[in-house]
């Protein structure tokens, strides 16, 4: 489980960064795409951030547990 969490944290961070970048780009560009997708991108970013924070908390719990427990 620990190795999976170690792998998923960077994936969650990258997903958050990509969604944030697309959202900022669409808002800067404006137009129909921004009107249609800006709220959806914001919700996706918040969800990705939430999942990443939960993974970080699991990581901290695993670290706090110590070896062999």
C-alpha positions, 0 to 999 in steps of 0.5 A: 500500500505504501508504494502505491501511495508514493506513486499516486501523490505525484500523479495527483499533483500532476493532475491538479497542475494540468487541470489548473493550467488548462483552466487558467489558459481557457479563462485567459483566452475566453470565448465559448470554451471558457464559458462552457467549461470553466466551472467544470474545470474548477470542480475537477481541480478541487476534486483532484486537490482533495484526492491528493490531500487525502493521499498525503494524509494516508502517507503521513499515517503510514510514516507515523505508524513506523516500520514493522507495525 
